[in-house]
């Protein structure tokens, strides 16, 4: 079962200076509308063929719009033997609502 991380926990980890690899599995147009700073975009449907592009040395947090696609993305990473992977519960929408209202909602 894929581990979930709340937006509050992720925000605290980032504020503390923890290096977290943010992987956005949404579509390019969604990434253009709203994204977390420094995140890597690999759409979910492309992820199986682009796993080699994920070069995180620490924890990976996968996110999407509402936290559905990110669970699938995190599961793919776990199956490919990536360690310390989590899905962002509620996705970028929850981030906008509870952490940073400057991030556009769509």
N, C-alpha and C positions, 0 to 999 in steps of 0.2 A: 504494500500500500504506500502510495506517495505521501511524503510528509508535506504538511501545509505550514506556511509561515504567515502570520498576520501582517497587515501593512504597518501596524504600530511597532511590531518586533523588527521588521526590516528598517523602518525609519530610525529606530534606536541604534541598530547595528551600524547603519551608515553614518549617523551622527557621531558615533564612537570611533569612527575612522576605520572600521573593519573593511577589508577588501572583499567585496562580494561581486561575483560576476553576474550581471543582470542580463538575462536572455529573453528577448521579446519574440514570441512565436506568432504574432499577429501578421496581417498583411501590410505591405509597404505603405499604403495610403493611411492605415490606422496609425502606424508608427510616425508618420508625418504630422498627424493631427495632435497626438499626445504620446509622450514617452518619458521614461525615467532617464535622467542624465547618464551618459556613458554606457547605455545599454547596447547590446549587440542584437541586430535583427536577423533572424533566420525563421521565415514562415514555417509553421508546423508541417505543412505538406512537403517542404523541402528538407526538413531536419534529418530524416534517415540518410539522405545522400550527402549531407553537409556536416555530419557529426565531427569530422576531422577539423572543422573550423572553430569548434568550441575548445579553446585552449586554456581554460580556467585552471589556476593553481590552487584555488581555495573553494569556498562554498559557491554554489550556483543557485540563483533564484530565477525560476522561469515564470514569466508573466504574460498575460493576454488581456482581453477586455474585461471579462468577469470572473476569470479563474477556472474556466472549463477546459479550454485548449491547453492551458499551461499544465494541467494534470497529465494530459497525454504526452506533452513534451518532456516533462520531468520523468515519466515512466520510460520513455525512449532512452533518455540519458542513463537512467539506472540500469536498464537492460544492456547498455553499451559499456557498463562498468565504470561510469562516472560516480565518484563518491561525493557525499554531502550535497545532495540535490534536494530542492524543495520547490513547491508551487506557491505562488503568491495568492492567498485566499482573497477572493473578491476582485483581483486584477487591478488594472490601472483605474477603473471606475471607483473602487474603494479607496485607492490612493488619493484620488481627486476629492472625494467626499470627506475623508477623515484625516488626511495628512496635508495635502497641498491643493487648495482650491484654485490656484493659478493654472493647474494642469487641466486643459479643456476636457469636458465630458462630451461624449457623442453617442 
